[in-house]
Amino acid sequence: MDYLKSALPSQIMSERGSNLVVINPGSANIRIGLASQDTPFNVPHCIAHYTKQVPKRNVQDQMLNSQVTTTQHMEREKAYDVIASLLKIPFLDEEPSGSSFPRKWRYSAIAERRPTAMGRVLAVKNTVRNPIFKRK
């Protein structure tokens, strides 16, 4: 342990750079990668909660602010998309990896069915009701 305190960073890199993992928490992103890599993975900050409710995919997080603006909702969705693509997590409407269809065909068909950003904004706008304005 005293060796690591007295060693220079360049010395540690030369000796252990190939298997040394660097985690750099920033204000917006966490950068994770090997010390020998030039560009680590940039993952947006997020919080995960374990739940015992069934089904687990449809549980709404009660910790997050439920009264979010459309822009905040879109930012969260974009952050999830970035995390999912970096970690190779399929979208909820994608088929499991054991599917008989070729990978390229599956993803192109799903991309066509996936609503555009404007479509998602309109869907959120139609489902969120402001309690101040009452419909007659």
C-alpha positions in Angstrom: 0.0 0.0 0.0 2.9 2.4 0.7 4.2 1.7 -2.8 1.0 3.1 -4.4 1.3 6.2 -2.3 4.9 6.9 -3.3 4.7 5.8 -7.0 4.3 8.2 -9.8 1.2 8.0 -12.0 3.3 7.3 -15.1 5.0 4.5 -13.3 1.7 2.9 -12.3 0.5 3.3 -15.9 3.5 1.6 -17.3 3.3 -1.3 -14.8 -0.5 -1.8 -14.5 -2.1 0.3 -17.3 -3.5 -2.6 -19.2 -5.7 -3.9 -16.4 -6.2 -0.7 -14.3 -9.8 0.6 -14.4 -10.2 4.3 -14.1 -13.6 5.7 -12.9 -13.9 9.5 -13.2 -17.1 10.9 -11.8 -17.9 14.2 -13.4 -20.9 16.5 -12.8 -22.9 15.3 -15.7 -21.2 12.0 -16.8 -19.2 9.2 -15.3 -16.2 8.2 -17.4 -15.3 4.5 -17.1 -12.5 2.8 -18.9 -9.1 1.2 -18.8 -6.1 3.4 -18.0 -4.5 2.4 -21.3 -7.6 3.6 -23.3 -7.6 7.0 -24.9 -11.4 7.4 -24.8 -13.4 5.9 -21.9 -17.1 5.2 -21.9 -19.1 8.4 -21.0 -22.3 7.3 -19.0 -24.8 10.0 -17.9 -25.5 10.0 -14.1 -28.5 8.0 -13.1 -29.9 6.4 -10.0 -31.2 2.8 -10.0 -33.5 1.4 -7.4 -34.2 -2.3 -6.7 -37.9 -3.1 -6.5 -39.9 -6.2 -5.5 -43.0 -5.2 -7.4 -44.1 -7.4 -10.2 -43.8 -6.9 -13.2 -40.6 -5.0 -12.7 -40.5 -3.5 -16.2 -43.7 -1.4 -15.6 -42.9 0.0 -12.2 -42.9 3.8 -12.1 -40.2 5.3 -9.9 -41.7 7.2 -7.0 -38.3 8.8 -6.1 -38.2 10.9 -9.2 -40.2 14.1 -9.4 -43.4 13.2 -11.0 -44.2 16.7 -12.1 -41.6 17.1 -14.8 -41.7 19.3 -17.8 -41.6 17.9 -21.3 -38.0 18.9 -21.8 -36.9 17.2 -18.6 -38.8 14.1 -19.6 -37.1 14.1 -23.0 -33.6 14.7 -21.4 -34.2 11.7 -19.1 -35.3 9.6 -22.1 -32.3 10.6 -24.1 -30.0 9.8 -21.1 -31.6 6.3 -20.9 -31.1 5.8 -24.6 -27.4 6.7 -24.3 -26.9 4.4 -21.3 -28.8 1.6 -23.0 -26.7 1.8 -26.2 -23.4 1.9 -24.3 -24.3 -1.0 -22.1 -26.0 -2.8 -25.1 -29.3 -3.0 -23.3 -32.2 -3.6 -25.7 -35.2 -1.3 -25.7 -38.3 -2.6 -24.0 -40.1 -3.3 -27.3 -37.1 -5.2 -28.8 -37.2 -9.0 -29.1 -34.9 -11.1 -26.9 -31.4 -11.9 -28.2 -32.4 -15.5 -28.9 -34.7 -14.4 -31.8 -34.6 -16.3 -35.1 -34.5 -13.0 -37.1 -31.2 -11.5 -38.2 -30.0 -8.8 -35.9 -29.8 -6.1 -38.6 -33.4 -6.7 -39.7 -34.7 -6.8 -36.1 -33.2 -3.4 -35.3 -34.3 -1.7 -38.5 -37.9 -2.9 -38.1 -37.9 -1.6 -34.5 -36.4 1.7 -35.4 -39.3 2.2 -37.9 -41.9 1.4 -35.2 -40.3 3.7 -32.6 -42.0 7.0 -32.3 -40.1 10.2 -33.3 -39.1 12.7 -30.6 -42.0 14.9 -31.6 -44.4 11.9 -31.4 -43.2 11.2 -27.9 -43.6 14.8 -26.9 -47.2 14.8 -28.1 -47.9 11.6 -26.3 -46.6 13.0 -23.0 -48.4 16.3 -23.6 -51.7 14.4 -24.1 -51.3 12.3 -21.0 -50.1 14.9 -18.6 -53.0 17.1 -17.3 -52.4 20.3 -15.4 -54.7 20.4 -12.3 -55.1 24.2 -12.7 -56.9 24.0 -16.0 -60.1 21.9 -15.8 -61.9 20.6 -18.8 -65.5 21.4 -19.1 
